[in-house]
Amino acid sequence: MATIFSKIAVGEIPSYKIAEDAEFFAFLDINPVSKGHTLVVPKQETDYIFDIDDALLGRMTVFAKKVANAIKNAVPCSRVGVAVMGLEVPHAHIHLIPINREADMYFCNPKLKLSPEEFAAIAQDIKAAI
């Protein structure tokens, strides 16, 4: 059975897409800890990120770097933090989170409530920066 991330990547579930290529898909997290919080997923379903083939994992990191650079140019922040936890959805993914301090990455912080218009504007700004 396909994961929610696989369904998002093929368009079965709508998302605020940031970037895509043949192997990876990046989209805004709908429960963000900061504006611009983006998820990068491989289209190939793998539960645990460190079970991904080394070459594919390397390409995923390069793809995530391109997205992170766009986030940094589009969203006011000091850095783009990276987190990999892998407990929420059984599909490997990387969190890219615009931060100004370490506490901005605390997943226990209240999630932002953004309107569809805010999500769309953020996604457009990041896509334009790629």
Contacts in CASP RR format, 6 or more apart in sequence:
PFRMAT RR
TARGET T0000
AUTHOR 0000-0000-0000
METHOD contacts of the structure
MODEL  1
MATIFSKIAVGEIPSYKIAEDAEFFAFLDINPVSKGHTLVVPKQETDYIF
DIDDALLGRMTVFAKKVANAIKNAVPCSRVGVAVMGLEVPHAHIHLIPIN
READMYFCNPKLKLSPEEFAAIAQDIKAAI
2 12 0 8 1.000
2 45 0 8 1.000
3 45 0 8 1.000
3 89 0 8 1.000
3 90 0 8 1.000
3 91 0 8 1.000
4 13 0 8 1.000
4 89 0 8 1.000
4 91 0 8 1.000
5 25 0 8 1.000
5 39 0 8 1.000
5 41 0 8 1.000
5 45 0 8 1.000
5 89 0 8 1.000
5 91 0 8 1.000
5 93 0 8 1.000
6 43 0 8 1.000
6 45 0 8 1.000
6 91 0 8 1.000
7 13 0 8 1.000
8 14 0 8 1.000
8 15 0 8 1.000
8 25 0 8 1.000
8 27 0 8 1.000
8 41 0 8 1.000
9 20 0 8 1.000
9 25 0 8 1.000
9 41 0 8 1.000
9 43 0 8 1.000
15 27 0 8 1.000
15 28 0 8 1.000
15 30 0 8 1.000
16 27 0 8 1.000
16 28 0 8 1.000
16 30 0 8 1.000
16 119 0 8 1.000
16 120 0 8 1.000
16 122 0 8 1.000
16 123 0 8 1.000
17 25 0 8 1.000
17 26 0 8 1.000
17 27 0 8 1.000
17 123 0 8 1.000
17 127 0 8 1.000
18 26 0 8 1.000
18 27 0 8 1.000
18 28 0 8 1.000
18 38 0 8 1.000
18 67 0 8 1.000
18 70 0 8 1.000
18 123 0 8 1.000
18 126 0 8 1.000
18 127 0 8 1.000
18 130 0 8 1.000
19 25 0 8 1.000
19 26 0 8 1.000
19 63 0 8 1.000
19 66 0 8 1.000
19 67 0 8 1.000
19 70 0 8 1.000
19 127 0 8 1.000
19 130 0 8 1.000
20 26 0 8 1.000
21 63 0 8 1.000
22 43 0 8 1.000
23 42 0 8 1.000
23 43 0 8 1.000
23 44 0 8 1.000
23 56 0 8 1.000
23 59 0 8 1.000
23 60 0 8 1.000
23 63 0 8 1.000
24 40 0 8 1.000
24 41 0 8 1.000
24 42 0 8 1.000
24 43 0 8 1.000
24 59 0 8 1.000
24 60 0 8 1.000
24 63 0 8 1.000
24 64 0 8 1.000
25 40 0 8 1.000
25 41 0 8 1.000
25 43 0 8 1.000
26 38 0 8 1.000
26 39 0 8 1.000
26 40 0 8 1.000
26 41 0 8 1.000
26 63 0 8 1.000
26 64 0 8 1.000
26 67 0 8 1.000
26 96 0 8 1.000
27 38 0 8 1.000
27 39 0 8 1.000
27 123 0 8 1.000
28 36 0 8 1.000
28 37 0 8 1.000
28 38 0 8 1.000
28 39 0 8 1.000
28 119 0 8 1.000
28 122 0 8 1.000
28 123 0 8 1.000
29 36 0 8 1.000
29 37 0 8 1.000
29 38 0 8 1.000
29 39 0 8 1.000
29 95 0 8 1.000
30 119 0 8 1.000
31 111 0 8 1.000
32 97 0 8 1.000
32 111 0 8 1.000
32 112 0 8 1.000
32 114 0 8 1.000
33 97 0 8 1.000
33 104 0 8 1.000
33 105 0 8 1.000
33 106 0 8 1.000
33 107 0 8 1.000
33 109 0 8 1.000
33 111 0 8 1.000
33 112 0 8 1.000
34 75 0 8 1.000
34 77 0 8 1.000
34 97 0 8 1.000
34 98 0 8 1.000
34 99 0 8 1.000
34 104 0 8 1.000
34 112 0 8 1.000
35 75 0 8 1.000
35 98 0 8 1.000
35 112 0 8 1.000
35 114 0 8 1.000
35 118 0 8 1.000
35 122 0 8 1.000
36 71 0 8 1.000
36 74 0 8 1.000
36 75 0 8 1.000
36 97 0 8 1.000
36 98 0 8 1.000
36 122 0 8 1.000
36 126 0 8 1.000
37 95 0 8 1.000
37 96 0 8 1.000
37 97 0 8 1.000
37 98 0 8 1.000
37 112 0 8 1.000
38 67 0 8 1.000
38 71 0 8 1.000
38 95 0 8 1.000
38 96 0 8 1.000
38 97 0 8 1.000
38 126 0 8 1.000
39 93 0 8 1.000
39 94 0 8 1.000
39 95 0 8 1.000
39 96 0 8 1.000
40 60 0 8 1.000
40 63 0 8 1.000
40 64 0 8 1.000
40 67 0 8 1.000
40 93 0 8 1.000
40 94 0 8 1.000
40 96 0 8 1.000
41 91 0 8 1.000
41 92 0 8 1.000
41 93 0 8 1.000
41 94 0 8 1.000
42 52 0 8 1.000
42 56 0 8 1.000
42 60 0 8 1.000
42 92 0 8 1.000
44 52 0 8 1.000
44 56 0 8 1.000
45 91 0 8 1.000
46 52 0 8 1.000
46 91 0 8 1.000
46 92 0 8 1.000
47 90 0 8 1.000
47 91 0 8 1.000
47 92 0 8 1.000
48 86 0 8 1.000
48 92 0 8 1.000
49 57 0 8 1.000
49 84 0 8 1.000
49 86 0 8 1.000
49 92 0 8 1.000
49 93 0 8 1.000
49 94 0 8 1.000
50 57 0 8 1.000
51 92 0 8 1.000
52 60 0 8 1.000
52 92 0 8 1.000
60 94 0 8 1.000
64 82 0 8 1.000
64 94 0 8 1.000
64 96 0 8 1.000
66 130 0 8 1.000
67 96 0 8 1.000
67 126 0 8 1.000
67 130 0 8 1.000
68 80 0 8 1.000
68 81 0 8 1.000
68 82 0 8 1.000
68 96 0 8 1.000
69 80 0 8 1.000
69 129 0 8 1.000
70 126 0 8 1.000
70 127 0 8 1.000
70 129 0 8 1.000
70 130 0 8 1.000
71 77 0 8 1.000
71 80 0 8 1.000
71 96 0 8 1.000
71 98 0 8 1.000
71 126 0 8 1.000
71 129 0 8 1.000
72 79 0 8 1.000
72 80 0 8 1.000
72 98 0 8 1.000
73 129 0 8 1.000
74 122 0 8 1.000
74 125 0 8 1.000
74 126 0 8 1.000
74 128 0 8 1.000
74 129 0 8 1.000
75 98 0 8 1.000
75 122 0 8 1.000
75 125 0 8 1.000
75 126 0 8 1.000
76 98 0 8 1.000
77 98 0 8 1.000
77 99 0 8 1.000
77 100 0 8 1.000
78 99 0 8 1.000
78 100 0 8 1.000
78 101 0 8 1.000
79 98 0 8 1.000
79 99 0 8 1.000
80 96 0 8 1.000
80 97 0 8 1.000
80 98 0 8 1.000
80 99 0 8 1.000
81 95 0 8 1.000
81 96 0 8 1.000
81 97 0 8 1.000
81 98 0 8 1.000
81 99 0 8 1.000
81 105 0 8 1.000
82 94 0 8 1.000
82 95 0 8 1.000
82 96 0 8 1.000
82 97 0 8 1.000
83 94 0 8 1.000
83 95 0 8 1.000
83 97 0 8 1.000
83 105 0 8 1.000
83 107 0 8 1.000
84 92 0 8 1.000
84 93 0 8 1.000
84 94 0 8 1.000
84 95 0 8 1.000
85 95 0 8 1.000
85 107 0 8 1.000
86 92 0 8 1.000
86 93 0 8 1.000
97 104 0 8 1.000
97 105 0 8 1.000
98 104 0 8 1.000
99 105 0 8 1.000
103 109 0 8 1.000
114 122 0 8 1.000
END
